[in-house]
Amino acid sequence: MRINEIWFDANYIYGKDENGHILRQSLLWYPRLNAASEEQRRDYRIGLSGIHWRNIDEDISFESFKYDDAEPRALQRFFLTHKEINVAEFARSLGINATLLRNYINGFKKPSVQREQAILAHIHKLGKEMLATQF
């Protein structure tokens, strides 16, 4: 598959392949592209296996447009939109391996329902602690 045309909206990059199929991916997977100006987004090159933005050092493979996780799941979305959270420290306080949590966030591994619920419960616990903070 080869993407011949791309465009953006506020949340997605779209691609049209050589068969006319329109595919999309969330820009949350590509933080530099998400933060880029329209001018920077227009400055790309289509190569043999993907799209490259030299000035922002971003690459997207054609293959990635076919991935099942074009849209981040709720757990992934939370961490991708809250970069201020130190994933290693969050994992330590939860009692899981930081690399494993990063793999969940980046879509390389999928947590069990129980693990995902434990992570969500820990997020809620920390949120309650923050709300209770008085200055």
Backbone bond lengths (Angstrom), bond angles and torsions (degrees), N, CA, C in turn:
res aa  C-N    CA-C-N  psi(-1)  N-CA   C-N-CA  omega(-1)  CA-C   N-CA-C  phi
1 M - - - 1.450 - - 1.526 109.24 -
2 R 1.295 115.88 142.83 1.466 122.17 178.19 1.530 108.75 -135.07
3 I 1.316 115.95 133.57 1.460 122.06 175.99 1.529 107.25 -88.22
4 N 1.317 116.65 128.10 1.461 121.09 -178.31 1.517 113.52 -106.11
5 E 1.332 116.68 -18.56 1.467 120.57 -176.12 1.522 108.18 -147.08
6 I 1.333 117.08 140.46 1.467 120.86 176.98 1.522 110.28 -132.62
7 W 1.337 116.11 155.53 1.457 123.11 172.26 1.522 108.20 -157.29
8 F 1.308 115.24 170.23 1.462 121.59 -173.04 1.520 110.90 -129.98
9 D 1.336 115.18 154.89 1.456 121.06 159.24 1.530 105.25 -126.46
10 A 1.293 118.79 -165.67 1.465 121.12 -174.44 1.531 113.10 -63.82
11 N 1.330 117.68 -27.03 1.465 120.33 -172.99 1.518 115.75 -120.21
12 Y 1.328 117.69 -14.16 1.462 120.47 -171.68 1.515 113.04 -134.69
13 I 1.333 113.64 156.63 1.454 121.64 163.53 1.524 105.35 -107.28
14 Y 1.320 115.67 133.70 1.459 122.05 179.54 1.519 108.15 -111.32
15 G 1.316 115.22 148.84 1.454 120.63 175.12 1.514 110.59 -137.86
16 K 1.319 115.32 141.85 1.460 120.47 174.73 1.519 107.17 -109.91
17 D 1.344 116.16 125.49 1.457 119.29 -178.57 1.523 111.15 -87.94
18 E 1.330 115.66 179.14 1.467 120.62 -175.26 1.523 112.96 -65.42
19 N 1.345 117.56 -15.49 1.468 121.59 177.43 1.528 112.48 -96.95
20 G 1.326 116.75 4.39 1.452 120.66 179.01 1.516 114.94 86.05
21 H 1.332 117.64 2.89 1.465 120.77 178.00 1.523 109.66 -74.06
22 I 1.324 115.92 137.02 1.459 121.25 177.96 1.524 108.33 -102.11
23 L 1.321 114.76 125.40 1.461 122.88 -178.39 1.517 108.56 -121.31
24 R 1.321 117.42 161.05 1.463 119.11 178.87 1.518 110.31 -146.18
25 Q 1.337 113.51 160.55 1.458 122.27 174.47 1.519 108.02 -142.28
26 S 1.316 115.58 147.11 1.455 120.22 176.21 1.517 109.68 -69.31
27 L 1.319 116.28 138.33 1.464 120.73 175.95 1.530 111.73 -70.28
28 L 1.338 117.75 -12.95 1.469 119.60 176.92 1.527 111.47 -61.30
29 W 1.325 117.24 -26.87 1.468 119.98 177.67 1.527 112.09 -71.09
30 Y 1.321 117.43 -17.99 1.462 122.73 -174.13 1.526 110.03 -127.47
31 P 1.335 118.47 79.34 1.463 120.92 -173.35 1.528 114.47 -58.52
32 R 1.320 118.21 -38.46 1.472 119.31 -179.56 1.524 110.50 -67.89
33 L 1.311 117.12 -39.88 1.458 121.05 177.74 1.527 110.55 -69.63
34 N 1.309 117.05 -36.59 1.460 122.08 178.03 1.536 111.02 -62.44
35 A 1.328 116.27 -39.34 1.465 121.43 -178.12 1.531 113.01 -85.63
36 A 1.318 117.26 -8.65 1.468 121.33 -175.25 1.530 111.73 -70.48
37 S 1.314 114.51 152.32 1.474 120.46 174.40 1.527 108.72 -74.65
38 E 1.329 115.14 166.58 1.472 119.83 177.02 1.526 110.47 -59.61
39 E 1.325 115.89 -39.42 1.474 120.07 179.12 1.524 110.48 -62.39
40 Q 1.331 117.55 -44.60 1.464 120.86 178.56 1.525 111.15 -64.66
41 R 1.313 117.60 -38.14 1.466 120.80 179.10 1.523 112.03 -65.97
42 R 1.326 117.27 -31.16 1.469 120.48 -179.89 1.526 112.36 -77.09
43 D 1.317 117.88 -14.40 1.470 122.26 -176.43 1.528 109.70 -93.28
44 Y 1.338 116.57 75.98 1.460 121.86 -177.79 1.526 110.63 -131.29
45 R 1.308 114.90 165.86 1.460 122.47 175.43 1.524 107.70 -129.70
46 I 1.327 115.45 135.83 1.457 120.62 173.99 1.517 106.91 -93.95
47 G 1.326 115.70 123.44 1.456 121.77 -179.42 1.520 111.97 -106.01
48 L 1.318 115.30 -161.53 1.461 120.64 -178.73 1.526 113.07 -71.82
49 S 1.345 116.76 -31.92 1.460 118.90 -175.55 1.527 114.09 -125.31
50 G 1.346 116.60 -0.07 1.455 117.39 -179.19 1.514 113.23 -178.60
51 I 1.316 114.06 -165.85 1.455 122.90 -176.86 1.520 107.94 -116.80
52 H 1.330 116.83 137.04 1.468 121.13 -176.74 1.524 110.32 -128.30
53 W 1.345 115.06 132.85 1.461 123.23 172.90 1.517 106.73 -111.19
54 R 1.316 117.18 98.24 1.467 122.05 -174.66 1.524 112.44 -62.54
55 N 1.322 117.37 -44.02 1.464 120.40 -173.31 1.521 114.04 -70.72
56 I 1.324 117.44 -19.72 1.470 119.31 176.64 1.522 111.27 -114.98
57 D 1.331 117.09 4.76 1.464 123.12 177.33 1.531 111.48 54.00
58 E 1.320 115.06 57.04 1.473 120.83 179.74 1.517 109.05 -129.26
59 D 1.320 115.86 141.25 1.458 122.50 177.88 1.520 108.98 -134.51
60 I 1.329 115.92 141.68 1.458 121.61 173.06 1.527 107.05 -132.00
61 S 1.314 116.44 124.02 1.458 119.88 178.32 1.525 109.82 -77.78
62 F 1.317 116.38 151.68 1.461 120.25 175.32 1.525 109.42 -60.50
63 E 1.323 115.51 -40.87 1.466 121.91 -178.47 1.528 112.35 -56.26
64 S 1.335 116.94 -35.83 1.465 120.09 -176.20 1.526 112.25 -64.66
65 F 1.313 118.27 -21.03 1.455 120.11 176.72 1.530 111.81 -68.82
66 K 1.318 117.20 -15.32 1.464 121.72 179.71 1.531 112.67 -99.42
67 Y 1.339 118.00 -2.53 1.457 120.72 -179.72 1.521 110.82 -61.75
68 D 1.325 115.48 150.12 1.470 121.40 178.70 1.520 112.75 -67.94
69 D 1.330 117.23 -24.28 1.467 120.48 -173.83 1.528 112.53 -104.84
70 A 1.327 116.67 47.76 1.467 119.79 177.63 1.520 110.66 -61.33
71 E 1.312 116.31 -26.45 1.466 122.21 177.63 1.532 108.00 -112.95
72 P 1.337 118.46 122.86 1.464 119.95 179.42 1.530 111.82 -61.26
73 R 1.329 114.97 140.72 1.462 120.40 174.18 1.529 107.92 -70.06
74 A 1.329 116.93 168.93 1.469 121.67 -175.04 1.526 112.21 -56.02
75 L 1.327 117.58 -44.73 1.466 121.49 179.54 1.528 110.30 -61.75
76 Q 1.319 116.82 -46.38 1.460 121.01 179.20 1.520 110.55 -62.99
77 R 1.318 116.47 -45.46 1.464 121.55 -179.35 1.522 110.96 -57.89
78 F 1.346 117.04 -41.45 1.456 120.52 -179.50 1.527 110.80 -58.63
79 F 1.330 116.99 -51.41 1.466 119.62 -177.41 1.529 112.44 -73.02
80 L 1.331 117.77 -32.66 1.464 119.94 178.54 1.520 112.33 -69.35
81 T 1.339 117.18 -26.72 1.461 120.36 -180.00 1.526 112.77 -97.95
82 H 1.318 116.88 -5.17 1.468 121.01 177.70 1.532 109.28 -124.12
83 K 1.317 114.81 68.86 1.461 121.52 -178.77 1.524 112.32 -65.15
84 E 1.346 116.55 -15.46 1.456 119.77 179.69 1.529 112.11 -71.35
85 I 1.316 117.42 -12.84 1.461 120.48 179.11 1.523 108.89 -83.14
86 N 1.302 116.01 126.01 1.456 122.15 177.04 1.530 107.29 -78.01
87 V 1.326 116.41 107.39 1.457 121.51 -174.15 1.525 111.12 -62.53
88 A 1.322 117.49 -40.20 1.471 120.25 -179.63 1.527 110.81 -62.46
89 E 1.315 117.59 -44.07 1.469 120.62 -179.84 1.526 111.31 -71.13
90 F 1.317 116.71 -36.86 1.460 119.80 176.44 1.528 109.46 -61.52
91 A 1.331 116.90 -47.26 1.472 121.20 179.62 1.526 110.46 -61.13
92 R 1.335 117.18 -43.33 1.463 120.72 179.56 1.530 110.67 -59.72
93 S 1.332 116.11 -45.17 1.466 119.06 -178.26 1.529 112.11 -68.62
94 L 1.321 116.67 -24.21 1.462 121.63 176.78 1.530 111.66 -85.09
95 G 1.337 115.58 -22.07 1.461 120.05 179.97 1.519 114.18 88.50
96 I 1.352 116.28 27.16 1.464 119.35 174.41 1.523 109.67 -122.50
97 N 1.290 115.79 165.17 1.455 122.62 -179.56 1.527 110.06 -69.73
98 A 1.331 116.71 132.10 1.466 121.62 -177.78 1.527 111.57 -63.52
99 T 1.318 117.55 -38.29 1.468 120.24 179.01 1.518 110.36 -64.19
100 L 1.319 116.86 -39.17 1.460 120.49 177.68 1.525 110.44 -62.68
101 L 1.329 117.57 -44.81 1.464 120.45 178.62 1.529 110.52 -62.17
102 R 1.330 117.35 -41.93 1.478 119.86 177.34 1.530 110.71 -61.45
103 N 1.326 116.56 -37.91 1.463 120.28 177.56 1.526 111.54 -64.70
104 Y 1.330 117.58 -36.88 1.468 120.83 174.47 1.519 110.08 -63.98
105 I 1.319 116.70 -46.42 1.467 121.72 -176.89 1.525 110.99 -63.27
106 N 1.333 116.61 -42.33 1.463 120.95 -176.11 1.528 113.84 -85.81
107 G 1.328 116.77 -0.69 1.459 120.29 176.13 1.508 115.35 82.55
108 F 1.333 118.21 9.90 1.455 120.24 178.65 1.527 111.34 -76.95
109 K 1.325 115.83 -27.05 1.458 122.30 176.07 1.517 107.99 -135.70
110 K 1.323 115.24 155.91 1.458 120.37 179.34 1.529 108.39 -116.15
111 P 1.348 117.54 125.43 1.458 119.39 -179.59 1.527 111.29 -71.97
112 S 1.311 115.56 152.33 1.461 119.51 173.06 1.524 108.03 -65.92
113 V 1.315 116.87 165.52 1.458 121.01 178.49 1.529 109.62 -59.83
114 Q 1.338 116.20 -42.09 1.460 120.36 -179.75 1.526 111.41 -64.17
115 R 1.324 117.52 -42.01 1.467 121.33 179.90 1.519 110.03 -65.92
116 E 1.314 116.51 -42.41 1.463 119.92 179.71 1.532 110.15 -63.43
117 Q 1.318 117.80 -40.00 1.466 121.64 177.47 1.528 111.03 -64.76
118 A 1.335 117.15 -38.11 1.468 120.84 178.22 1.526 110.63 -65.32
119 I 1.316 117.31 -40.82 1.466 121.27 178.11 1.527 110.01 -64.94
120 L 1.324 117.08 -44.58 1.462 121.28 178.56 1.531 110.74 -62.11
121 A 1.327 117.40 -42.39 1.467 120.90 178.71 1.526 110.37 -61.79
122 H 1.331 117.22 -37.80 1.461 120.81 179.46 1.535 110.80 -68.72
123 I 1.324 116.57 -38.02 1.469 120.61 175.84 1.527 108.92 -60.75
124 H 1.316 117.32 -45.97 1.465 121.44 179.90 1.525 111.54 -63.72
125 K 1.337 116.78 -40.26 1.465 120.94 178.29 1.525 110.54 -60.13
126 L 1.338 116.48 -47.08 1.464 119.78 179.50 1.526 111.22 -65.03
127 G 1.337 116.31 -37.83 1.465 119.42 177.92 1.519 111.63 -62.25
128 K 1.324 116.84 -41.49 1.476 120.37 178.13 1.524 110.83 -64.49
129 E 1.331 116.51 -39.88 1.468 119.99 177.64 1.528 110.77 -62.90
130 M 1.320 116.60 -40.52 1.457 119.53 179.04 1.516 111.61 -66.75
131 L 1.321 116.37 -40.96 1.477 119.79 178.49 1.522 111.99 -63.68
132 A 1.309 116.72 -30.64 1.464 120.43 -177.19 1.541 112.30 -81.64
133 T 1.322 116.80 -8.33 1.462 121.06 -178.65 1.533 110.41 -66.83
134 Q 1.324 115.64 130.86 1.466 121.62 179.19 1.516 108.79 -118.65
135 F 1.322 116.25 141.74 1.460 121.37 176.91 1.499 109.53 -117.76
